[in-house]
Amino acid sequence: MTNNTTIAPAGSGRCEMLSKVPEITLWFWIIKILCTTVGESFADWINMTLGVGLEMTAVLFTIVFAGVLIWQLSLRRYVPVVYWLTVVVVSVTGTLYTDILTDVLGVPLAVSTAVFAGVLAVVFGVWWASQRTLSIHSITSTPRELFYWLAILVTFALGTAAGDWILEVTGWGPGVSVLLPAALIIAVIIGWRLGASATLSFWLAYILTRPLGANLGDWMGFPADQQGLGLGVAVTSVIFLVAIIATVIYLTVSRADATDPDKLTKQPSWARSPWSSPKRERAMLGYFGGVAVLTAGLLIWASAQPHTTAVASEEGPASTATLAPGESATAGFPAADVSELRTISQDTLEKVKAGDQAGAVARVKDLESAWDAAQSVLKPLNPNGWAVLDGMIDAVLTEVRASSPDAVAEEDALSTLLSALSS
């Protein structure tokens, strides 16, 4: 096809673009999951490793998102490199917005999940009222594309909040946490094949791929003692990034996912539901409702089982290491690293004493980031001391991030940590 636009019928008064999104094939879902994992890892690298901070990282990515989105909007057809770059950036941005609500403003994950679900419902409602369709196959005008990217942004924020909330209430490790979104996506695919609305099925699966990708990355990157595969965050990120680049290059050359008019009329049989009909779509709403009820029952059951807090599950099992009489937990550690940890802990303690809980939550995030960044250096120098401090930091994170924080318990945990860092 040589033209970049198709002209609407006479009298319509507008010019429509070619579809700006890829065909929904297996390639779409593979690269979507890959983008989710790499995007979050890259944000963590800027926020934690480079020490930019959560708020500044969010500001930077908001600016980058605006720039990339303008580039995407300026195109008149689907370009794989630009489209998937936009997905990566929007995935990071949506995740950061949720993290700010949780870590900086102290908004409970259950509340942010409900809020983002409501916002998404409003976005879809306005989109439908304005365009009379929510199908991504209809992204052929700028207003529809703007609605599309706004919905994508909110789905990433919602997927982040819902995924983290589930981990919080269940205490599942990274390996187990992959299973729920994977099972739900399979349930959505089954429902779609049995005649459920393709549009509804698409958006449900799109939301679920965010926690699936993030949990998959954690599972591969976390060390074995934290229920992971031990590949490390850096290696995992490189693996996913190489896979993304290879896939985008393939799609650019082959145009295997290009949504051209002739391709739409030759959709493969596996991509269509043999029982699709308005009546069947309405009936399948009951199926999705049943899946939702079963999921809620599973979460209620899991939350009632003995488990560690979400923070502990992220950091690994609670440490049982102890120090011998006269042994220092920081022996052999570089003075600069110890000083940084001590300064952050003292700042957090001062905010707790001043009643600034939101500030304490934000500052303790820096403690977590600094500790994670220094692990590869500190742990080999003094494994037992590192394990002792790891347990103390876990205790601090648990108390400061508690849904109903106890100032006395927070001060005790921080004072204990500061004492160990000063020994």
C-alpha positions as CSV (number, residue, x, y, z in Angstrom):
1,M,0.0,0.0,0.0
2,T,1.5,3.3,-1.0
3,N,-0.9,5.9,0.5
4,N,-0.6,6.8,4.1
5,T,-4.2,7.8,4.5
6,T,-7.6,6.7,3.3
7,I,-10.2,9.2,2.5
8,A,-13.5,9.0,4.2
9,P,-16.7,9.0,2.1
10,A,-17.7,12.3,0.6
11,G,-19.5,14.5,3.0
12,S,-17.9,13.0,6.1
13,G,-15.6,16.1,6.3
14,R,-12.6,14.2,7.7
15,C,-9.6,12.2,6.7
16,E,-8.9,8.8,8.4
17,M,-5.5,7.3,8.9
18,L,-4.5,3.7,8.5
19,S,-4.8,1.7,11.7
20,K,-2.2,3.0,14.2
21,V,-2.0,-0.2,16.2
22,P,-0.7,-3.7,15.3
23,E,-2.8,-6.7,14.5
24,I,-3.6,-8.7,17.7
25,T,-1.5,-11.8,17.1
26,L,0.6,-14.0,19.4
27,W,3.5,-11.6,18.6
28,F,1.5,-8.7,20.2
29,W,1.1,-10.5,23.5
30,I,4.7,-11.7,23.6
31,I,6.2,-8.3,23.1
32,K,3.7,-6.6,25.4
33,I,4.8,-8.8,28.3
34,L,8.5,-8.2,27.4
35,C,8.0,-4.5,27.3
36,T,6.3,-4.6,30.7
37,T,9.3,-6.3,32.4
38,V,12.0,-4.2,30.7
39,G,10.1,-0.9,31.3
40,E,9.8,-1.5,35.0
41,S,13.4,-2.7,35.4
42,F,14.7,0.4,33.6
43,A,12.7,2.7,35.9
44,D,14.1,0.9,38.9
45,W,17.6,1.4,37.5
46,I,17.1,5.1,37.2
47,N,15.2,5.5,40.5
48,M,17.4,3.2,42.6
49,T,20.8,2.6,41.1
50,L,21.3,6.2,39.8
51,G,19.6,7.6,42.9
52,V,17.3,10.0,40.9
53,G,14.4,9.3,43.3
54,L,10.9,8.2,42.6
55,E,9.3,11.7,42.1
56,M,12.0,12.9,39.8
57,T,11.9,9.7,37.8
58,A,8.2,10.1,37.4
59,V,8.7,13.6,36.1
60,L,11.4,12.5,33.7
61,F,9.3,9.7,32.3
62,T,6.2,11.9,32.0
63,I,8.2,14.3,29.8
64,V,9.6,11.4,27.8
65,F,6.1,9.9,27.5
66,A,4.8,13.2,26.1
67,G,7.6,13.4,23.6
68,V,7.2,9.8,22.4
69,L,3.4,10.1,22.3
70,I,3.7,13.2,20.1
71,W,6.0,11.2,17.8
72,Q,3.5,8.4,17.6
73,L,0.6,10.7,17.0
74,S,2.4,12.4,14.2
75,L,2.6,9.2,12.2
76,R,-0.1,8.2,9.8
77,R,0.3,4.4,10.1
78,Y,1.6,1.7,12.4
79,V,5.4,1.8,12.8
80,P,6.6,-1.0,15.1
81,V,9.6,0.8,16.6
82,V,7.6,3.9,17.5
83,Y,4.6,2.0,18.7
84,W,6.4,-0.4,21.0
85,L,8.7,2.4,22.3
86,T,5.5,4.2,23.3
87,V,4.3,1.1,25.1
88,V,7.5,0.7,27.0
89,V,7.5,4.3,28.1
90,V,3.8,4.3,29.0
91,S,4.2,1.1,31.0
92,V,7.0,2.8,33.1
93,T,5.0,6.0,33.5
94,G,1.8,4.2,34.7
95,T,3.8,2.1,37.1
96,L,5.5,5.1,38.6
97,Y,2.2,6.9,39.2
98,T,1.0,3.9,41.2
99,D,4.3,3.8,43.1
100,I,4.0,7.5,44.0
101,L,0.5,7.0,45.4
102,T,1.7,4.0,47.5
103,D,5.3,4.9,48.6
104,V,5.1,8.7,48.7
105,L,1.5,9.5,49.5
106,G,0.8,6.4,51.6
107,V,-2.4,5.5,49.7
108,P,-3.4,1.8,50.4
109,L,-3.1,-0.4,47.4
110,A,-6.8,-1.5,47.8
111,V,-7.8,2.1,47.5
112,S,-5.6,2.9,44.5
113,T,-6.8,-0.3,42.8
114,A,-10.4,0.8,43.2
115,V,-9.6,4.4,42.1
116,F,-7.8,3.3,38.9
117,A,-10.6,0.9,38.1
118,G,-13.1,3.7,38.4
119,V,-10.9,6.0,36.3
120,L,-10.6,3.3,33.6
121,A,-14.4,2.9,33.6
122,V,-14.8,6.6,33.1
123,V,-12.3,6.6,30.2
124,F,-14.1,3.8,28.5
125,G,-17.4,5.5,29.1
126,V,-16.4,8.8,27.6
127,W,-14.6,6.9,24.7
128,W,-17.7,5.0,23.9
129,A,-20.0,8.0,24.2
130,S,-17.7,9.9,21.8
131,Q,-16.7,7.3,19.3
132,R,-19.3,4.5,19.7
133,T,-16.6,1.9,19.7
134,L,-13.8,0.6,22.0
135,S,-12.3,-1.7,19.5
136,I,-8.6,-1.2,18.8
137,H,-9.2,-2.1,15.2
138,S,-10.9,1.3,14.9
139,I,-7.9,3.4,15.8
140,T,-8.0,5.4,12.6
141,S,-8.3,9.0,13.9
142,T,-6.4,11.2,16.4
143,P,-9.3,11.4,19.0
144,R,-9.6,7.6,19.0
145,E,-5.8,7.2,19.4
146,L,-5.8,9.6,22.3
147,F,-8.5,7.7,24.0
148,Y,-6.5,4.5,23.3
149,W,-3.3,5.7,24.9
150,L,-5.1,7.2,27.9
151,A,-6.7,3.8,28.5
152,I,-3.4,2.1,28.1
153,L,-1.8,4.4,30.7
154,V,-4.6,3.7,33.2
155,T,-4.4,-0.1,32.6
156,F,-0.8,-0.1,33.5
157,A,-1.5,1.9,36.7
158,L,-4.4,-0.4,37.5
159,G,-2.4,-3.5,36.7
160,T,0.4,-2.3,39.0
161,A,-1.9,-1.5,41.9
162,A,-3.9,-4.7,41.6
163,G,-0.9,-6.9,41.2
164,D,0.9,-5.4,44.2
165,W,-2.3,-5.5,46.3
166,I,-2.7,-9.2,45.6
167,L,0.9,-9.8,46.7
168,E,0.2,-7.8,49.8
169,V,-2.8,-9.8,50.9
170,T,-1.5,-13.2,49.9
171,G,2.2,-13.0,50.7
172,W,3.0,-15.1,47.7
173,G,6.6,-15.4,46.4
174,P,7.6,-14.3,42.9
175,G,7.2,-17.8,41.4
176,V,3.7,-18.5,42.7
177,S,2.6,-14.9,41.9
178,V,3.1,-15.6,38.2
179,L,0.5,-18.3,38.2
180,L,-2.6,-16.2,39.0
181,P,-2.4,-13.6,36.2
182,A,-1.3,-16.4,33.8
183,A,-4.3,-18.5,34.8
184,L,-6.7,-15.6,34.4
185,I,-5.3,-14.8,31.0
186,I,-6.0,-18.4,30.0
187,A,-9.5,-18.1,31.4
188,V,-10.0,-14.9,29.3
189,I,-8.8,-16.7,26.1
190,I,-11.1,-19.6,26.8
191,G,-14.0,-17.1,27.3
192,W,-13.2,-15.3,24.1
193,R,-13.0,-18.5,22.1
194,L,-16.4,-19.5,23.5
195,G,-17.9,-16.3,22.2
196,A,-17.2,-13.5,24.7
197,S,-16.8,-10.0,23.4
198,A,-13.4,-9.6,21.6
199,T,-13.1,-6.0,22.8
200,L,-13.8,-6.9,26.5
201,S,-11.5,-9.9,26.3
202,F,-8.7,-7.8,24.9
203,W,-8.8,-5.2,27.6
204,L,-9.1,-7.8,30.4
205,A,-6.0,-9.6,29.0
206,Y,-4.2,-6.3,28.5
207,I,-4.6,-5.4,32.2
208,L,-3.5,-8.8,33.3
209,T,-0.3,-8.8,31.3
210,R,1.1,-6.1,33.4
211,P,1.3,-8.1,36.7
212,L,2.3,-11.2,34.7
213,G,5.3,-9.4,33.1
214,A,6.4,-7.8,36.3
215,N,6.1,-11.0,38.4
216,L,7.9,-13.0,35.7
217,G,10.7,-10.5,35.8
218,D,10.9,-10.8,39.6
219,W,10.9,-14.6,39.4
220,M,13.7,-14.7,37.0
221,G,15.8,-11.9,38.6
222,F,15.4,-12.7,42.4
223,P,18.0,-14.9,44.0
224,A,17.2,-18.5,44.8
225,D,16.9,-17.8,48.6
226,Q,14.1,-15.4,47.6
227,Q,12.2,-18.0,45.6
228,G,13.6,-16.7,42.3
229,L,15.7,-18.3,39.5
230,G,18.8,-16.2,40.5
231,L,19.5,-14.7,37.1
232,G,19.7,-11.2,38.5
233,V,17.9,-8.0,37.5
234,A,20.6,-6.9,35.0
235,V,20.8,-10.3,33.2
236,T,17.0,-10.6,33.2
237,S,16.6,-7.0,31.7
238,V,19.2,-7.8,29.0
239,I,17.5,-11.0,28.0
240,F,14.1,-9.3,27.7
241,L,15.6,-6.2,25.9
242,V,17.3,-8.4,23.4
243,A,14.1,-10.3,22.8
244,I,12.2,-7.0,22.3
245,I,14.7,-5.7,19.8
246,A,14.8,-8.9,17.9
247,T,11.0,-9.1,17.8
248,V,10.6,-5.5,16.7
249,I,13.2,-5.9,13.9
250,Y,11.3,-9.0,12.7
251,L,8.0,-7.3,12.8
252,T,9.4,-4.2,11.0
253,V,10.8,-6.3,8.2
254,S,8.0,-8.9,7.9
255,R,5.1,-6.6,8.7
256,A,3.6,-9.8,10.2
257,D,1.4,-7.7,12.5
258,A,0.5,-4.8,10.1
259,T,-3.2,-4.1,10.1
260,D,-3.7,-3.6,6.4
261,P,-7.2,-3.8,4.9
262,D,-6.4,-6.9,2.9
263,K,-5.0,-8.6,6.0
264,L,-8.2,-7.9,8.0
265,T,-10.2,-9.9,5.4
266,K,-7.7,-12.8,5.7
267,Q,-7.7,-13.2,9.5
268,P,-6.5,-16.7,10.4
269,S,-9.1,-19.1,11.7
270,W,-7.4,-19.4,15.2
271,A,-7.9,-15.6,15.7
272,R,-11.7,-15.8,15.4
273,S,-14.3,-17.3,17.8
274,P,-16.5,-19.8,16.0
275,W,-19.5,-18.9,18.3
276,S,-19.3,-15.2,18.3
277,S,-22.7,-13.5,18.4
278,P,-24.4,-10.7,20.4
279,K,-26.4,-13.3,22.4
280,R,-23.4,-15.4,23.1
281,E,-21.4,-12.3,24.2
282,R,-24.1,-11.5,26.8
283,A,-24.1,-15.0,28.0
284,M,-20.3,-15.1,28.4
285,L,-20.5,-12.1,30.8
286,G,-21.8,-14.7,33.3
287,Y,-18.7,-16.8,32.7
288,F,-16.4,-13.8,33.4
289,G,-18.4,-13.1,36.5
290,G,-17.9,-16.7,37.7
291,V,-14.1,-16.3,37.1
292,A,-14.2,-13.1,39.2
293,V,-16.0,-14.8,42.0
294,L,-13.6,-17.8,42.0
295,T,-10.6,-15.4,42.0
296,A,-12.0,-13.4,44.9
297,G,-12.6,-16.7,46.8
298,L,-9.0,-17.8,46.2
299,L,-7.6,-14.4,47.4
300,I,-9.8,-14.5,50.5
301,W,-8.5,-18.0,51.2
302,A,-4.9,-17.1,50.6
303,S,-5.1,-14.0,52.7
304,A,-6.3,-16.1,55.6
305,Q,-3.3,-18.4,55.4
306,P,-0.2,-17.8,57.5
307,H,2.3,-15.7,55.5
308,T,4.8,-12.9,55.8
309,T,3.9,-9.4,54.8
310,A,4.2,-8.2,51.2
311,V,7.4,-6.4,52.0
312,A,9.0,-9.5,53.5
313,S,7.9,-11.6,50.5
314,E,9.7,-9.1,48.2
315,E,12.8,-9.0,50.3
316,G,12.9,-12.8,51.0
317,P,12.4,-14.9,54.0
318,A,12.9,-13.3,57.4
319,S,16.5,-13.4,58.5
320,T,17.5,-15.6,61.5
321,A,21.2,-14.6,61.5
322,T,22.7,-13.3,64.8
323,L,25.9,-11.6,65.7
324,A,28.5,-13.1,68.0
325,P,29.5,-11.0,71.1
326,G,31.6,-8.1,70.0
327,E,30.9,-8.8,66.3
328,S,29.9,-5.8,64.2
329,A,27.3,-6.1,61.5
330,T,29.1,-3.6,59.3
331,A,32.6,-5.0,59.7
332,G,34.3,-4.9,56.3
333,F,31.7,-2.7,54.7
334,P,32.8,0.5,52.9
335,A,32.4,3.5,55.1
336,A,30.6,5.4,52.4
337,D,27.9,2.8,52.0
338,V,27.3,2.5,55.8
339,S,27.2,6.3,56.1
340,E,24.5,6.5,53.4
341,L,22.4,3.8,55.0
342,R,22.8,5.5,58.4
343,T,21.8,8.9,57.1
344,I,18.7,7.6,55.4
345,S,17.6,5.7,58.5
346,Q,18.2,8.8,60.7
347,D,16.1,10.9,58.3
348,T,13.3,8.4,58.3
349,L,13.4,8.3,62.1
350,E,13.1,12.0,62.4
351,K,10.1,12.1,60.0
352,V,8.4,9.4,62.1
353,K,9.0,11.4,65.3
354,A,7.7,14.6,63.6
355,G,4.5,12.7,62.6
356,D,5.3,13.0,58.9
357,Q,4.3,9.4,57.9
358,A,4.1,10.2,54.2
359,G,7.6,11.6,54.3
360,A,8.8,8.5,56.2
361,V,7.3,6.2,53.6
362,A,9.0,8.1,50.9
363,R,12.4,8.2,52.7
364,V,12.3,4.5,53.6
365,K,12.0,3.8,49.9
366,D,15.4,5.3,49.5
367,L,16.7,2.9,52.2
368,E,15.3,0.0,50.4
369,S,16.8,1.2,47.1
370,A,20.2,1.8,48.6
371,W,20.3,-1.5,50.3
372,D,19.3,-3.4,47.2
373,A,21.8,-1.5,45.1
374,A,24.7,-2.3,47.5
375,Q,23.8,-6.0,48.1
376,S,26.2,-7.3,45.4
377,V,29.1,-5.4,47.1
378,L,28.3,-5.8,50.8
379,K,27.1,-9.4,51.0
380,P,30.4,-11.1,50.0
381,L,32.3,-8.9,52.4
382,N,30.4,-9.9,55.5
383,P,27.6,-12.5,54.8
384,N,26.5,-12.8,58.4
385,G,26.5,-9.1,59.1
386,W,24.7,-8.5,55.8
387,A,22.0,-11.1,56.8
388,V,21.6,-9.4,60.2
389,L,21.1,-6.0,58.7
390,D,18.8,-7.4,56.0
391,G,16.5,-8.7,58.7
392,M,16.6,-5.3,60.5
393,I,15.8,-3.4,57.3
394,D,12.9,-5.8,56.6
395,A,11.5,-5.0,60.0
396,V,11.8,-1.2,59.3
397,L,10.1,-1.5,55.9
398,T,7.3,-3.6,57.5
399,E,6.6,-1.1,60.3
400,V,6.9,2.1,58.2
401,R,4.7,0.7,55.4
402,A,2.1,-0.9,57.6
403,S,-1.5,0.0,56.7
404,S,-1.9,1.2,60.3
405,P,1.6,2.3,61.3
406,D,2.5,2.3,65.0
407,A,4.9,5.2,65.7
408,V,6.5,3.4,68.7
409,A,7.2,0.2,66.7
410,E,8.6,2.3,63.8
411,E,10.9,4.1,66.2
412,D,12.1,0.9,67.8
413,A,12.8,-0.8,64.5
414,L,14.7,2.3,63.2
415,S,16.6,2.7,66.4
416,T,17.7,-0.9,66.4
417,L,18.9,-0.5,62.8
418,L,20.8,2.7,63.6
419,S,22.5,1.0,66.5
420,A,23.7,-1.8,64.3
421,L,24.9,0.6,61.6
422,S,26.8,2.6,64.2
423,S,28.6,-0.3,65.8
